[in-house]
Structures are given as structure tokens and as C-alpha cells.
Amino acid sequence: MQNYNASGHDAGVVAYEIATDSISVKFRDGSVYLYTNKSAGPAAIAEMKMLAKRGEGLTTYINQHVRDHYQEKLK
């Protein structure tokens, strides 16, 4: 997983891993969730990937748009 470098913010997301049609997100509490094109939709996954790479807004996006639309809890 790659560290999520939230520019000076106290983010809930601490790391992520991008795959072709999904993104895995690790939260501060150690939990890891897998979001896929099938579970959250391709547009949401594309947005999450962009926010993860930018290091800004991913936690807010998840909380406001895809919170429960994960495919599975990995950890």
C-alpha cells in the first residue's frame, strides 16, 4: 500500500492501493476496505483514485459518497 499524504490534514485514510478496477483504502483504525467498479461504480472509483494520488479529499469523499458501497472489508 502507498501512504496517503494528506497535505497537513488529520485524515481518516492513511494508505491506499490502486488496481485496474478497484481501490483498497486503509483507515487510521487499521481497517482496510475494498471499493470496486461493481460495488461503488466506475465514476466513484475514478474519483477516489484521483483524490488518493492528489493526497486530498479522499476521506471526505468516502464519507459523503461511498461509505457503505465497499465490496468487502479486508481487515
C-alpha positions, 0 to 999 in steps of 0.5 A, spaced: 500 500 500 502 507 498 501 512 504 496 517 503 499 524 504 494 528 506 497 535 505 497 537 513 490 534 514 488 529 520 485 524 515 481 518 516 485 514 510 492 513 511 494 508 505 491 506 499 492 501 493 490 502 486 488 496 481 485 496 474 478 496 477 478 497 484 481 501 490 483 498 497 483 504 502 486 503 509 483 507 515 487 510 521 483 504 525 487 499 521 481 497 517 482 496 510 476 496 505 475 494 498 471 499 493 470 496 486 467 498 479 461 493 481 460 495 488 461 503 488 461 504 480 466 506 475 465 514 476 466 513 484 472 509 483 475 514 478 474 519 483 477 516 489 483 514 485 484 521 483 483 524 490 488 518 493 494 520 488 492 528 489 493 526 497 486 530 498 479 529 499 479 522 499 476 521 506 471 526 505 469 523 499 468 516 502 464 519 507 459 523 503 459 518 497 461 511 498 461 509 505 457 503 505 458 501 497 465 497 499 465 490 496 468 487 502 472 489 508 479 486 508 481 487 515 
